[in-house]
Amino acid sequence: MELYDGRPETNAGREEKEIRVYDLLDSLGIRYQRTDHAPATTMAVCEDIDKVLGCLICKNLFLCNRQQTSFYLLMMPGDKVFKTKELSHQIGSARLSFAPEEKMAEYLDILPGAVSVMGLMNDTEHHVRLLVDEDVLSGEYVGCHPCVNTSSLKIRTDDVFHTFLSAVHHDYQTVRLTGE
């Protein structure tokens, strides 16, 4: 794996949703680095990608309440343990669980294994609420997928949480996860 500045030289072999991410980041003047790789299907694979990026790829979980009326995208460090009870209390939503794949595809245009904050660009009707562990915000960079799990991006945290989220009209709620 190698680290490249910006988008691929050609769109050949790239999915439309990935190209849309690069187009948006470029239009916003957000600088990023990219690495291409085999599908990142586990956090163990992501650890190898982290080494190339020089930052942690966030663990991104797509969650919902029991009634499937509230949807959440949780960004947290990949090495933290997720406990639903701990998060439920902080956001005032009981009985959190993983949301159905079809809702992920419908709202974020993302498939399992590629969940990313970049998917919020596709949530124009604001079905998904972004939750961010405070440790993600303390890092200089965020590692994420460009809506596919065969590439990963390194972007300044400030660019993601201010420039990008402002452009896609989303805000976020900071949460504190300890895994206890």
N, C-alpha and C positions, 0 to 999 in steps of 0.2 A: 504494500500500500504506500502511496505517495500523497503528499499534501500539496494542493494546487491553490493558487489565488483565484477566487471567483468561479464563474460558471465554466462548464465544459466548452471546448472549442467548437463542438458541433452538437446539434440536438439529436443526431442519429442514435437510435436505440434507447432514447430517453422517453419516459412517459410524459404526457401533456401536463399532468399535475406537478411534476418536478420542474418542468420548464417555467410554469407559472410562478413558482416560488422564486426562481432566479430572476425572472422578469420583474417581480415586485421588489425584491431586495435591491436590484440594480436601479430601479426607478426611484427608490427612496434614498439612494446614495449610501446604503449600508454595505460596508466591506465585510467579506467573509472568506474563509478558506474552506476547501472541500477535499474530501477523500472518497474514492470509489472503492467498493468492496463487495464480497459475496454477501448474500442476504444476512442481515444482522438479526438473528432470531432469538438470541438469548443474551442476558446481561454479560455472560462470560465472553461472548464474541465482541460485545461492546467494549469490554476492557481492552482488547487488542486495538480497537479503533481509538479508544481514549489515548493510548500511547502515541499514536500517529498525530492525533489532533492536538495533544498537549493540554487537554481539558477533559472533564467528565461529560459523557453523554447522559442527559437526564433520563431517569426512569419516568415514563409518561403513562399514566393510567387513565382510562376513560371509564368513568363511574356514573351511576345514577341512583336515585332513591328507589324504594320498592315499587312505587306506582309508575315508575318510568316517566315522570313528569318534570324532573329536574336532572340535568346532565352536567357533569363536571369533568374537566381535564386537570389532572393533578400532575405537577412537575415536582420531582424530588430527586435527591442524589441517588444514583444507582446502588450505592452500598447501604442505604437505609432500609430498614424493615418497615413495611406498611401494615398498620393495624387500623381497620375500619372504625373501631370504637373511638380511637383517639381523634380521628378526623371528623367523625360525625358530630361529636360534641362541639368542635370549634366552628362548624358551619351551620349548626342547627338543623341537621338533616339526619333523621334516624334511618337505620337499615340500608346503608350504602352497599352496593354490589357492583360488579363489573357490568357495564352497559352492553346491550346487544350489538353485535358486529354490524348489523344492518343500520343501526342509528349512527354508528361511527362513520360508516360510508355515506350515509345521507347528510349528516351535519358537517363533517370534516373532510369528506372525500379522501379518507384514509382507510387502509386495511390493517388488521392486527399485525403487529411487528414494526409498523411504520408510524405509530402514533407520535405526534409532534406538535409543539406550539405553532408551527407553520400552518397546520390545518385550520387554525382559526381564521385564516384569510378566506376560507370557503364557507364559514358560518356567518353569512350575511344577515340572517334573521335572529342571531344571538340566542341560539338554543343552549349553548355551552358556556358554563362559567369557569374561568381559569382560576385554579388554586395553586399557589407556589410556596413550597417549603422555604423558610427563611434562609437556609443554607445555600440554596440555588442563587439567591439574590446577592450573597456575599462574595461570590466568585467574579473574577474579571471577565470570564468567557462562559458561554453556554454551548454545549454540544447538542445538536439535534439533527433529525432527518428532514430532508426537503420533501416530505409527504411520500417518500418511498424508502425502503430499508436497504437499498443498495448503494447509497451515498450518505455521507454525514457532513455536517457543517459546523464550523467553529465561528461563532459570532460574539461580539462584545455584549455582555449582559445588558448594559445600558441601551444599546441599539435595539435589543429584543423588547425590553420592558418599557421603553419610551417611544422610540421612533416606529418600530413595527406595530406594536399593539395600538398605538394611536392611529396609525394608518388604516388598520383593519377594524377600528372602532370597538375595541375590547379593553376592559381593564382587568385587574386581578385582585385576588384576596391573598394576603400572606398568611400562611399557617405555620405552626411549629410542630414538627413531627420528631418524636424521640424513639419510636419503635417499641415503646413499653406499654 
